[in-house]
């Protein structure tokens, strides 16, 4: 999965931060549209002619829309849908994914890697461009919970001020 997300970034990413999902979708040949999707913040459809389209519902919060698009791109890149199929992407406030559903878990992992590229996150932490989770969330235009998840996945920690370096490393502080 990590190689697939990195490959999509390498092929279609314009190196902008936050990641320009519309640019990536265009590069992947995916049509984007605004429309009503009900409870879903995004709807992924693949026509019988194998043309993909993601419909975004503008009534949903912006962060949900971004995550929904990244998640939908994950389903596409991972070939979870065949022509004639559709998938509603419902994003809760907790960004909870049913990890018992393999395809959703894989698409979630892809979305995290797409929205918060490893190299940019590492560079940002090493060079001190962001000092806390909220600053990182603002930079990548994702909710703080996704930054925390990405940091945990990569085994990264936020830089601590010298006064805090002696603190217990097993306690997570905000």
C-alpha angles and dihedrals in degrees: 000000000000092000091049094052090044089050092052090049092048092049103038110017118107091205092248121141121244089044110253101232094182089057091050092047091051090049090052091051094249119147116222124207141170117232147123113296100165114219091354117087090207137019122206116202130177114197123221085256088060095250114145125216131180116202116199123201108221091201090073122084115277094242090052090051092052092048091045092054093047090048091049091049087053092055089050096047091047092050094235093149132054128208112293094028131115135192130199114217110211115187120194124205088256092050086232116175124195098245089191086071104077096200093052091047091051093046089049092053090048091049092052092050091047096047095043109032113207097231094049093048092049092047092048092052096043095049094044095239090142126032102188145022094264093055091050091047090052092048094051095034093234131119118269092248090064091051090052090050093049092048090050093047091053096040090239128147131201114252111261127215113252091254090059099045093091093054123110106282091208093068116086112216128185 
